């Protein structure tokens, strides 16, 4: 299953996203090679989220920040950013 990094405040949204992705079964080729980051100003400062990002970088995972609140995504993980704030 796809890894999702999120702060405690986003746990419900992360679970909904995980369930939706599991039921669609469309991301099997990407699931082990990708980290989704639920990006908010708080989550990008969260220690566990930072650890997940650092681990993903070390093993060469794709990192896809999903911006769910206006936030400045660090340049080194911003290549595949999806802005969902609209």
VOGU-3710 file (C-alpha; in Angstrom, 3 decimals, decimal comma):
1> xxxxxxxxxx> 0,000/0,000/0,000  1,054/3,548/-0,667  2,773/5,306/2,236  1,147/8,511/3,441  2,907/11,008/5,721  0,634/13,265/7,736  0,391/15,124/11,014  -1,999/13,882/13,714  -4,554/16,517/12,687  -4,889/14,840/9,278
11> xxxxxxxxxx> -5,328/11,251/10,487  -8,977/11,018/9,405  -8,233/12,398/5,935  -5,235/10,086/5,595  -7,398/7,066/6,477  -10,047/8,101/3,929  -7,383/8,518/1,260  -5,792/5,169/2,146  -9,193/3,431/1,910  -10,037/5,072/-1,415
21> xxxxxxxxxx> -6,680/4,133/-2,913  -6,941/0,567/-1,612  -10,385/0,106/-3,124  -9,373/1,540/-6,508  -6,315/-0,741/-6,852  -4,953/1,516/-9,601  -1,617/2,435/-8,082  -0,023/-0,982/-7,654  3,065/-0,066/-9,707  3,674/3,051/-7,631
31> xxxxxxxxxx> 2,626/1,967/-4,177  5,960/0,804/-2,774  7,960/3,472/-4,570  5,894/6,501/-3,557  5,283/8,605/-0,466  2,268/10,913/-0,395  2,685/13,862/1,964  -0,459/15,619/3,179  1,128/19,061/3,119  0,045/21,801/5,491
41> xxxxxxxxxx> 2,198/24,300/7,363  1,880/22,104/10,476  2,564/18,761/8,796  5,676/20,049/7,043  7,062/20,958/10,500  5,985/17,664/12,124  8,915/15,481/13,210  7,352/12,204/12,047  6,498/13,672/8,649  10,082/14,939/8,313
51> xxxxxxxxxx> 11,404/11,470/9,204  9,138/9,841/6,610  10,337/12,300/3,956  13,991/11,706/4,864  13,527/7,912/4,729  11,803/8,210/1,346  14,667/10,329/-0,007  17,264/7,819/1,227  15,623/4,893/-0,574  14,786/6,865/-3,723
61> xxxxxxxxxx> 11,003/6,933/-3,390  8,896/9,360/-5,383  7,549/12,016/-3,023  4,219/13,588/-3,929  3,142/16,453/-1,684  -0,638/16,913/-1,689  -1,133/20,518/-0,590  -4,383/20,555/1,391  -3,813/23,951/3,053  -1,679/26,772/1,677
71> xxxxxxxxxx> 1,898/25,810/2,517  5,417/26,320/1,226  6,616/22,918/0,072  10,399/22,546/0,350  12,047/22,772/-3,053  13,722/19,368/-2,751  10,332/17,594/-2,631  8,242/19,981/-4,741  8,671/18,407/-8,195  5,402/16,422/-8,104
81> xxxxxx> 3,341/18,740/-5,902  -0,430/18,627/-6,342  -2,243/21,707/-5,038  -5,660/20,645/-3,732  -6,496/23,934/-2,021  -8,940/25,183/-4,661
//
